[in-house]
Amino acid sequence: MSNEQLFFGLSQVLRKFPKETDRVLCHFCFKPKKITNEVLGVDDAKKSQMLISSIILLKTALDALPLLSKVLKDAQCFILANVYKSVCENEKYADIRKRIGEVIDEDVLHARVPFIARTQQCFAVKAGIDGLLDIARRSFCDTSEAIHNLANKYREEYKLPNLKLPFNNRRGFYFSIPRKDIQGKLPSKFIQVVKQGNNVHCSTLELASVSIV
């Protein structure tokens, strides 16, 4: 508290670390007693998604370590000096970061917005690591483009310029339309209509047919 430079420097650096760092560290503390086909199954997309997400979080935390090291280098407090010695000077963390960098793209950052996070997970692994993954990413891009083209089509066809295309992990893509823009009833094409605040949330069969993200 008496060292303003250390206090504010540390406050800024800690913001660089993901809030979920403790959960991620716990994620990597456990491993299966034995490797089975079930663990390696290509159909277990949810586990793979969680693993990629955790690796991105770990990468984000490791990227912040050099900044933490710079701030704590001259710290005299026993606790902070111990953190510097046991964490910042530990070469194992640099080795882990280097290993991650061999597979995970350098530009990938942790994101909280659901669709951005999903996109980051999709493109986190470098091209050329897995041929099937590269094909799947091409399909992901084509699907995303088709969904946004569909939204543009509805904006023009039904005179809904403020129609938005939100995404969440539970529903996937859906449409959000301001209630003030709706004259009378929505066309029958729109289904699963739910009023929420000043907006109407809905979908269409066309959206459901292409929304496989």
C-alpha positions, 0 to 999 in steps of 0.5 A: 500500500505504501508503494504506489507504483507497485500497487497500481502496476499490480492492479493493472496486471491482474486485469490481464489474467482471466477470472476463470484462472483457478477453474482452468488450473483445476481442469488440468490437475486431473487426468483419466486413470487410463486412456480409452477410446471413449476419452479419445472419441471424435464424437465427444465434441463438448469435452473437446470444446471445453478443453480448447476453451481451457487451453485458451484461458491458460494461454491468456494467463501465461501471456500475462506472466512477463508483465507480472514479472516486470511489476514484481521484480523489485517487490520487497513484500514477502508474499509478492517476492515469493510469487515472483520467485516461485511463479515468474522465475519458473522456467516451466511456465515458459516451456508450457507457453512454447508448447501451446504456441506450437499448436494454438494460434498466437492471435487467439484471445479469451473472449466472453461473448458467446459467438466470439468465444465459439469462433475463437475455439473453432480457429484456435488450432493452427491450420495444417495440424488436422486436415479434418479440422481444417475442412470443418472450419471451412464448413463453419465459415460457409454456414456463418455466411449463409446465416448472415445472408439469410438475415439480410434477406429478411431485413429487405424482404420484410422491411425489418432494417433493425433485425439482429442476429444474436447467438447464445450457447443454448439457442444458437442463432436466433432473430431479435426484432424491435417490437416497434418495427413490427406492424401487426403480426409477424409473417407466419414464416417466423416461429418460436416467437417470444416477447422479451422486453422491447424486442421479439425473439424468434426463428424460422425453419430456414434458419434452423436448417442452416444453423448448425454452429 
